[in-house]
Amino acid sequence: MSLTMTPDLPAFAKVSISPIAYLQESWARMKGQYGVFLGITVVGMLLGGAVPLGILLGPMLCGIYFCFRTQAQGGRVTFDQLFKGFDFFSEAFLASLLMVVANMVVLLPLMLVLFFGLFATALGGAMGHGAEKAMPFMGCFLFGAFFLVVMLVSAIISLLFTFTFPLIMDRQMKGLDAVKLSLHAAMANFGGLFLLALVNGLLSFAGLLCCYVGAFLVLPITLGTHWICYERVFGIKEEHHAPV
């Protein structure tokens, strides 16, 4: 493990991330209060996704991570702690808005490429260059390739924001500073974070196959691995104390 400093920002560590070990640790930490964590994460993510532009997503994530921090410090987690995230509303909203903008800046050009690709394919078929039979195949291929690229790009952007909301909640950082520091720390630990995201994604996909219910059941565990990553990379700010 090595420590890295960025100008005017806290130090972070470059660590070895083991997805399976993190999943096991996440479950071991919360299994005594799994029902509470399930309610917190499901309600938090549903509320966070219910309002456009990430207005509630950032505060809800801060609230979820507040609960993970409380548990890590030996405190008792209660459902109402989810709404502690609103204590960080303005900075969390700014950070989530930046994440939305980052997705739009990257994905809009990809959408234009898809549009022109489909247009060119359709034009070739209309001009009768023997492309009538190939046109449906090419359209499906372009759409499928575009979907995979969009999923990959969105996953990478989300990965770069991994530490943003824990930093806002735990270190009371400004939204922009938290985003910048998360980018630095995520790039330093990119390989491990990408592997963790892949394993978590496969676990969530397996849950979706179980009539969607399984995806909700694994949500607290996968989000718990993100908090464990934060602990390993930044540690918990010492002056915080677990509530009685």
C-alpha positions as CSV (number, residue, x, y, z in Angstrom):
1,M,0.0,0.0,0.0
2,S,1.4,3.4,-0.9
3,L,0.1,6.9,0.0
4,T,-0.4,9.6,-2.6
5,M,-0.8,13.3,-2.0
6,T,-2.6,15.8,-4.2
7,P,-2.2,19.5,-3.8
8,D,-4.5,20.9,-1.0
9,L,-6.3,17.6,-0.8
10,P,-6.1,14.7,1.7
11,A,-3.8,11.8,1.1
12,F,-5.1,8.5,-0.3
13,A,-3.7,5.0,-0.6
14,K,-3.2,2.8,-3.5
15,V,-4.4,-0.6,-2.3
16,S,-5.0,-4.1,-3.4
17,I,-8.7,-4.7,-3.9
18,S,-10.1,-8.2,-3.7
19,P,-13.8,-8.3,-4.8
20,I,-14.7,-11.6,-3.2
21,A,-13.0,-10.7,0.1
22,Y,-14.8,-7.4,0.1
23,L,-18.1,-9.0,-0.6
24,Q,-17.6,-11.4,2.2
25,E,-16.5,-8.6,4.6
26,S,-19.5,-6.5,3.6
27,W,-21.9,-9.3,4.4
28,A,-20.1,-10.2,7.6
29,R,-20.4,-6.6,8.8
30,M,-24.1,-6.1,8.1
31,K,-25.6,-9.6,8.6
32,G,-26.8,-8.7,12.1
33,Q,-28.8,-5.8,10.8
34,Y,-29.3,-6.9,7.2
35,G,-33.0,-6.0,7.2
36,V,-32.3,-2.4,8.2
37,F,-29.5,-2.1,5.6
38,L,-31.8,-3.6,2.9
39,G,-34.5,-1.0,3.7
40,I,-32.0,1.9,3.8
41,T,-30.3,1.0,0.5
42,V,-33.5,0.2,-1.5
43,V,-35.4,3.2,-0.3
44,G,-32.3,5.4,-0.7
45,M,-31.6,4.4,-4.3
46,L,-35.3,4.5,-5.3
47,L,-35.7,8.0,-3.9
48,G,-32.4,9.0,-5.5
49,G,-33.5,7.8,-8.9
50,A,-37.0,9.2,-8.7
51,V,-36.1,12.8,-9.2
52,P,-34.2,13.9,-12.4
53,L,-30.7,15.5,-12.5
54,G,-29.5,13.7,-9.4
55,I,-31.3,16.2,-7.1
56,L,-31.8,13.5,-4.5
57,L,-29.3,10.9,-5.6
58,G,-26.3,12.6,-4.0
59,P,-28.0,13.2,-0.6
60,M,-29.3,9.7,-0.5
61,L,-25.9,8.2,-1.2
62,C,-24.4,10.4,1.6
63,G,-27.1,9.0,3.9
64,I,-26.4,5.4,2.9
65,Y,-22.7,5.9,3.5
66,F,-23.5,7.6,6.8
67,C,-25.1,4.3,7.9
68,F,-22.1,2.3,6.7
69,R,-19.8,4.6,8.7
70,T,-22.0,4.3,11.8
71,Q,-21.8,0.5,11.6
72,A,-18.1,0.6,11.0
73,Q,-17.6,2.6,14.1
74,G,-19.6,0.2,16.2
75,G,-22.9,2.2,16.3
76,R,-26.4,1.0,15.9
77,V,-27.8,1.7,12.5
78,T,-31.4,2.9,12.3
79,F,-33.5,3.7,9.2
80,D,-33.9,7.4,10.0
81,Q,-30.1,7.8,9.6
82,L,-30.6,7.5,5.8
83,F,-31.9,11.1,5.9
84,K,-28.7,12.4,7.5
85,G,-27.7,12.7,3.9
86,F,-29.7,15.9,3.6
87,D,-27.2,17.5,6.0
88,F,-24.9,17.5,2.9
89,F,-27.6,18.4,0.3
90,S,-25.9,21.3,-1.5
91,E,-22.5,19.7,-2.0
92,A,-24.0,16.3,-2.7
93,F,-26.3,17.7,-5.3
94,L,-23.5,19.6,-7.0
95,A,-21.4,16.4,-7.2
96,S,-24.3,14.3,-8.6
97,L,-25.0,17.1,-11.1
98,L,-21.4,17.0,-12.2
99,M,-21.7,13.2,-12.7
100,V,-24.8,13.7,-14.8
101,V,-23.1,16.3,-16.9
102,A,-20.0,14.1,-17.3
103,N,-22.3,11.3,-18.7
104,M,-24.0,13.7,-21.1
105,V,-20.8,15.1,-22.4
106,V,-19.4,11.7,-23.2
107,L,-22.6,10.0,-24.3
108,L,-24.1,12.6,-26.5
109,P,-21.3,12.3,-29.1
110,L,-21.8,8.6,-29.1
111,M,-25.5,9.0,-29.7
112,L,-24.7,11.2,-32.7
113,V,-22.3,8.5,-34.0
114,L,-25.1,6.0,-33.7
115,F,-27.6,8.2,-35.4
116,F,-25.3,8.9,-38.4
117,G,-24.4,5.2,-38.6
118,L,-28.0,4.2,-38.8
119,F,-28.8,7.0,-41.2
120,A,-25.9,5.9,-43.5
121,T,-27.1,2.3,-43.4
122,A,-30.6,3.3,-44.2
123,L,-29.4,5.5,-47.0
124,G,-27.4,2.8,-48.5
125,G,-30.4,0.5,-48.6
126,A,-32.6,3.2,-50.1
127,M,-30.1,3.8,-52.9
128,G,-30.3,0.1,-53.9
129,H,-26.7,-0.9,-53.6
130,G,-27.6,-4.5,-52.7
131,A,-27.7,-3.5,-49.0
132,E,-31.4,-4.3,-48.4
133,K,-30.7,-7.6,-46.8
134,A,-27.7,-6.4,-44.8
135,M,-29.4,-3.3,-43.5
136,P,-31.4,-4.9,-40.7
137,F,-28.3,-6.8,-39.6
138,M,-26.2,-3.7,-39.6
139,G,-28.8,-1.7,-37.7
140,C,-29.0,-4.4,-35.0
141,F,-25.2,-4.6,-34.9
142,L,-24.8,-0.9,-34.5
143,F,-27.4,-0.6,-31.8
144,G,-26.0,-3.6,-29.9
145,A,-22.4,-2.2,-30.1
146,F,-23.7,1.3,-29.1
147,F,-25.5,-0.2,-26.1
148,L,-22.4,-2.1,-24.9
149,V,-20.2,1.0,-25.3
150,V,-22.8,3.2,-23.4
151,M,-22.9,0.6,-20.6
152,L,-19.1,0.5,-20.4
153,V,-18.6,4.3,-20.5
154,S,-21.3,4.9,-17.9
155,A,-19.7,2.3,-15.6
156,I,-16.3,3.9,-15.9
157,I,-17.7,7.4,-15.1
158,S,-19.5,6.0,-12.1
159,L,-16.3,4.2,-11.1
160,L,-14.4,7.5,-11.2
161,F,-17.0,9.0,-8.8
162,T,-16.7,6.1,-6.4
163,F,-15.3,8.1,-3.5
164,T,-17.1,11.4,-4.1
165,F,-20.1,10.9,-1.7
166,P,-18.2,9.2,1.1
167,L,-15.7,12.1,1.0
168,I,-18.5,14.7,1.2
169,M,-20.1,12.9,4.1
170,D,-17.1,11.8,6.0
171,R,-14.7,14.6,5.4
172,Q,-17.3,17.4,4.8
173,M,-15.6,18.2,1.6
174,K,-16.9,20.6,-1.0
175,G,-18.6,18.9,-3.9
176,L,-16.1,19.9,-6.6
177,D,-13.1,19.1,-4.3
178,A,-14.6,15.7,-3.6
179,V,-15.1,15.0,-7.3
180,K,-11.4,15.9,-8.1
181,L,-10.0,13.8,-5.2
182,S,-12.2,10.9,-6.2
183,L,-10.9,11.1,-9.7
184,H,-7.3,11.0,-8.5
185,A,-7.9,8.1,-6.1
186,A,-10.0,6.1,-8.5
187,M,-7.4,6.4,-11.2
188,A,-4.7,5.2,-8.8
189,N,-6.8,2.2,-7.9
190,F,-8.5,1.8,-11.3
191,G,-7.7,-1.9,-11.9
192,G,-9.1,-3.1,-8.6
193,L,-12.1,-0.9,-8.7
194,F,-12.9,-2.0,-12.3
195,L,-12.7,-5.7,-11.2
196,L,-14.9,-5.0,-8.2
197,A,-17.4,-3.2,-10.4
198,L,-17.4,-6.2,-12.8
199,V,-18.0,-8.7,-10.0
200,N,-20.7,-6.5,-8.4
201,G,-22.3,-6.1,-11.8
202,L,-22.4,-9.8,-12.4
203,L,-23.9,-10.4,-9.0
204,S,-26.6,-7.7,-9.6
205,F,-27.3,-9.2,-13.0
206,A,-27.8,-12.7,-11.4
207,G,-30.2,-11.0,-9.0
208,L,-32.1,-9.5,-11.9
209,L,-32.6,-12.9,-13.3
210,C,-34.5,-13.8,-10.1
211,C,-37.5,-11.7,-11.1
212,Y,-35.6,-8.5,-10.2
213,V,-36.0,-9.2,-6.4
214,G,-32.4,-10.6,-6.1
215,A,-31.0,-7.3,-7.4
216,F,-32.5,-5.5,-4.4
217,L,-31.3,-8.2,-2.0
218,V,-27.7,-7.9,-3.0
219,L,-27.8,-4.1,-3.2
220,P,-26.7,-3.5,0.5
221,I,-23.8,-5.9,0.1
222,T,-22.5,-4.4,-3.2
223,L,-22.8,-0.8,-1.9
224,G,-21.1,-2.0,1.3
225,T,-18.0,-3.0,-0.8
226,H,-17.8,0.7,-2.0
227,W,-17.6,1.8,1.6
228,I,-14.9,-0.8,2.4
229,C,-12.9,0.6,-0.6
230,Y,-13.3,4.1,0.9
231,E,-12.0,2.9,4.3
232,R,-9.0,1.2,2.7
233,V,-8.1,4.1,0.4
234,F,-8.8,7.1,2.8
235,G,-9.6,5.7,6.2
236,I,-12.4,7.1,8.4
237,K,-11.9,10.6,9.7
238,E,-10.7,10.2,13.3
239,E,-12.8,12.8,15.0
240,H,-16.0,11.1,14.1
241,H,-17.5,9.1,16.9
242,A,-20.1,6.4,16.7
243,P,-23.4,7.5,18.0
244,V,-24.6,6.0,21.3
